[in-house]
Amino acid sequence: MPTLTFTWQTTIDNKTCDKCRQLHGYEWFFYDEMPRVLLHPTLGLVWDMVADQSQAHGLPIRRGGWRCRCIVTWRINDEDLQDDLLEIRRETRLLEDRLVTTTQFLESFIALLVGAT
């Protein structure tokens, strides 16, 4: 069963707020579904997946206000998927080998036809 892992990444410097420092490296795990939002157990709503933006500081930013520099990265963890990709690569190599063999056969066949005329 595939697992979607989302990780909060914070730019750490003197402009970073305490909330974003606390979230840095936090991970969420989901199985076979894409969440609409990311919720933290104590901080609540922190990321809107649909808008792909931080909600850690409340409503979207007004002109002249703060701007959250954090991002959420994601990855898919699935051993079956990795096995499937390896099988696809193997089958692709076999098809490429057959293509070369078929091409060589056709070239030989055409040469034979041309030589026979």
Steps between C-alpha positions, in 0.01 A plus 500: 500500500658834399570757767507871425741684729488879530783684679496861621816688397582829670753763398682545830637850560428807713167559315361154582206498742472259794212310338699426183806402705281254689359357175840454332544133405153397616356220287147390412423154362200410283404168342344494152350848525603859438403729789342841439674656803777416744409519866751505785385340829563816706531777240191409295469585132845579358488428125233521229580226247251631243647853498849359572575765759568541870211558736725496806440872553130510424336652194695578183744789506395862450722742312777625728449215751713198584579231247559142614801352321434140603425221255363148522686228312353159422606150406332168423616195691387179338703180467248355254532812284879472509475133400263598216747762375782244500280259301412775250870577452574130447217464246613817322849355459351178361288697253802706396696176443212362291483823303868472412453135404191585289681791335796278416263236359318756283828645373618150407167420337504823295859434397396151389206639300716767339768241419239269344380758249 
